[in-house]
Amino acid sequence: MLARAYMQQHKWPEAKAALDYFITGTGKGLYDLVDFKENFRATQENNKESVFEIQHSSENTGGDCDCVDNNMGSNRAQFFAPRSIGWSDGQARYWLVNEFKKEKTTDNQIDPRLRYSLFYPGLEADFGDKIYGRSWQWDADEAWFKKYSRDYYRTNEDYFNEINNRVIRFADILLMYAEVLNELGQTTDAYTYVNRVRARSKMAPLATAYPSIGNNKDLFRNRLKDRARAGAVRGKCALG
């Protein structure tokens, strides 16, 4: 959080010093990347990628209502789930689906992060996944937030979601570090940390996928910005 504050103020040396804990300091080796989908399920919470996560449980004594009670869970999935499953108070823009599909994996597949980030009409055709266990008839340009949903083991949502909220992940740290290095004129070194996140999802090294970037600091930054729009769905990970 300190590093983020420094980055907002463009205090790049101070931000790097704060992040060094994870990369070269005493925190080195304590964190690592895990299977992407496990960052948004209850099956492997507080895993090695988690830097800071808010704890939730399904325990409640107040009943199934939107009211003050002893609920220890999260209601985000209920409010963001597709209509007829939840309240659908938040709906994703379909261009996010297109963003994920712009670049294929090294084995010429759709970016696997799309599968666990968004619900959309083509999810079953693209990955074989039924949405909450059923097929859906939505408009072709509709999309919904999938992270923190429980479709992997149930067919509905409620106010008592036990999935922890991952506020900061190691993938965030790696990409922040890359941004800081780039701003300090160390663009060549910054590639290493971006590529580490990309490799997790079988995405080609950044220099291979976008050779025109080279060591141009502005182009590198702009690439981070372009992917950061989809990063709002991916968990604040610009290229992750």
N, C-alpha and C positions, 0 to 999 in steps of 0.2 A: 504494500500500500504506500509505503514511503517512496519507493521507486516510481510508482504511478504519479504521485504528487509532484515529484521532481520533473518527470517527463512532461506533465501538463505545463510546467513553467519553463520548459526547454533547458533545464539544468542537467545537461547530459552527463558530465563527469560525476555529479552527485548520484544520478540515477544508476549509472554503471556501478558505482561503489556499493550501492544498496543491493543490487542484483548479483554482485560478485559472490555473495554468500552461497548462492546455489551453484555457481559455475566453477569457481576456483577456491572458495572459502570452506569453512567447516561444514557447510551444508551439502557440499559436493558428494554425490553418491547416495544421498538420502532419498532422492526423488528420481522418478523415471517415467517414461510413457507406458501406458497399458493399452489393452484392447479398447478402441474408441468407445464402443457402445457401453462399456462398463462404467463410464463416467456419468451416466445418466439413468442408471438402474439401481435397485436396492441390493443387488446380488454381490457386489464387491465395493462396498462403501469404505471410505477412509483408506483407499488403496495408495499405492506408491506414487501415483500422479497427483493426488490431492494435497494441495498446500494449505487451503483453508476451505472447509465446508461446514455448512449449518446442519445440525443434526435434527432429523425428523423421525417420528414413529407413527404407526397407525392407531395408537391408543387414543381413546376418547370416551367421555362419559356424558356428553351433551346431546347425543342423538345426531341424526343426519339432517342438520339444518345449518343455515348461514347465520350463526349466532355466537355469542360469547359462551365458551364452555372450556373444558379441560383438554381440548384437542391439541395434540402434540405434533400433528402432521401438517402437511402443506396442502393448500387447495388450488395451487396454480394449474394442475392438470385438469381439474374440474372446470375451471374458468376458461382455459384455452383449448380444451378438447373440441373436436368437430361437432357441429350441430347434431342433435339427437343422441349424442354421447355426453356432452357437457354444454356449458353456456356459450361457448364460442365467442367470448368477449374479445379475444385477440386472434386475428387471422393473418397468416403470413402472405406476403406478396409472391405471386407465382414466379416473378423474375428470379427469385432465389433458386428455384429448381433449375432454371436455365443456367444460372451461374455455376452450379455444381456440375452441370453437364458440359460445360465449355471445354473442359480438359479431361481426357481419359487417363486411366491408370497405366502403368508400364506393361500390363498384360491386356490392354485395350478394353477395359471394363469401365462401367460408370463409377464415378467417385463413390466409394462405399460409405462415406460420411453422409451422403444424401439419404441413404436408407434409414439412418437413425436420427436425422435432424428434422425431417418434414413428412407430413402426410400429404399426399396429392393423388389425383385420380390414376396416374400411371404407376403407382407404387407396386401394385401386384404384377403388372406386366413387366416392370423393370427388374424386380427382385423376388417376385413370387410371394410377397407378403400381403395377406389380407389385413385390412385395417380394423383393429379390434375384433378380429376373427370373422369378418364378413366382407363382402364386396360392396363398393359404394358407387353411387351414381351422382357425381358432382359435375359442376361445370368444368370444362377442360382447363380453365385458367385459375382454378382454386387451389389453395394450399393452406396447411395448418401446421402449427408447431407440434413436433413429436417428442422433443426432449422432455424427460421427466414424466412421460406418460407411462401407463402400466399395461399397454397393449400386449406386451410380451408374455403376460400370464393371466390377464383377465379381459372381459369384454365390455367393461364400463368403468367410469370414474366416480369418485365421491370427494368429500371434503377432507378425507383423512389419508392422504397420500404419505407413505413412509419414506419416500426417496429423498435422500439428503440433497441439499442445494450446494453444488460445487461452485464456490465463489471465485477461487483462484486455483488453477491447475498448473502443473509443471509445463504443459504446452504453452500456456500464457507466458510463463517466465522465459522460456526459450525465445519466443517471438518478440517479447519486449526487449530482451537482450540484443536480438538482431537489430531491432529498430535503433536502439541506443548506439550500438557499434557503428551503424551506418551514419548516424548523425555526427559521430566523432571522426568520420572520415576513414573508418575501418570496414568498408563495404565488403572487401574480400573475405574478411573473417566472419562477417555477418551471415554469409551464405551457409556456413556450417550449421547454424542453429535453426535456420529455416528448413534446411534439408532434413534435419533430424525429425522434424514434425511431419514433413511431407512423406518421408520414407515409411512412416508408420502406416500410411494409407496407400502405399504402393504408387505414390506420385513421383514422377521423375525429378531428379535434382533441378533446382531452380534455373541454373545456368543452361541446362539441357532444354528445358521447357520454354525458356524465355531468354535466348542467347543475346538478344539485343540490349538487355539491361547492362551487361558487362559490369564495370566498376563505377557506373554513373550513379551517384548518390541520389539524384532527383528521380531517376527512373526506378531505382530500387524502392524508394519511399512511395512513389506513386503506385507501384505494384502492390505494396502492402496496403495502401488505401483502397485500391480496387477490390481486393479480396476481403478487406475488413467489413465491407457491407454484408457479405455473406457470413462474416465472422460473428455478427450479432446473433445468428442462429447457431453457429458452431461453438459458441462459448467464449466469445471475445478473442478468438484465435484468428488473426488476420489470414495467414496462409495455412492454418492448421485445421 
